[in-house]
Amino acid sequence: MTTTSAPETAPGYRYFAPWLLVERVGSVHVVRINRPDSYNAVNEGLHHALAGIWRRLATDEDVRAVVTTGVGKAFSAGGDMDMFTRMIADSELRRALFAEARTLFLEVIDFPKPLVAAVNGAAVGLGCSIALLSDLMVMGESSYLADPHVAVGLTAGDGGAAMLPLLVGMMKAKEYVLLGDKITAEAAEKLNLVTKVVDDASVLDAAIALGERLAALPAQAVQTSKTAMNMHLRRAALGVLEYALAEEFSSFGTAEFEQRVARFHARSRGA
């Protein structure tokens, strides 16, 4: 399988550049998270793009299957610490981003078309949530999932607390959410969280191959079957999400979170 080495943003999706690059590869649209110098950490621009792209893809008749991945060495390192600093200081920005976080979660879980995550490197925080909300997931051998919200002083608001208990059971979910431990590719396979684990260099090709298989299926049948199965997740997760997001909003005003963000910046300046 041949892919272009420098993907261009597809016509109709330039609104989401430079944060997301959209490229058609065969029958599959590949969406690449594009902040490689920051390990694809989510800033305001990327957050807005991630909230807005799903409806565009859903209404585009040329889109039959979607693969998400990250440019560079990570799928996404989670929330950008500089953005967190701005959110601590600016309650209006915080309020807008939390409303957008709810929209993003619902847009992904309600996305009608087949969605495959190609997890290259770290998928942390929101990156982990997007990967877990996908229909199929390919992980590289050295990649991992993680939800470190609690470890940095935040309520696990944008997916982990809502999704992981449904996917791995309550005891394991509490281990990974409360302790923030990495879910390695090997562990994800044992927990039935991943479709396929491949060598790191083959992640995107393996995900595109799955996307091609999904794109070749009868569209009405695959989309309605996916929607029916996601109803289980949506009904169980939505109430939890509302509570968790409200509490995460409050977490931004706690001394513990502010201290952890300050320590991160101090380490970064000293590096």
Secondary structure, DSSP 8 states (H G I E B T S, - for coil): ----SS----TT-GGGTTTEEEEEETTEEEEEE--GGGTT-B-HHHHHHHHHHHHHHHH-TT-S-EEEEESSS-SB--B-HHHHHHHHH-HHHHHHHHHHHHHHHHHHHT--S-EEEEE-SEEETHHHHHHHTSSEEEEETT-EEE--TGGGT---TTTHHHHHHHHH-HHHHHHHHHS---EEHHHHHHTT--SEEE-GGGHHHHHHHHHHHHHTS-HHHHHHHHHHHHHHHHHHHHHHHHHHHHHHHHHTTSHHHHHHHHHHHHHHHH-
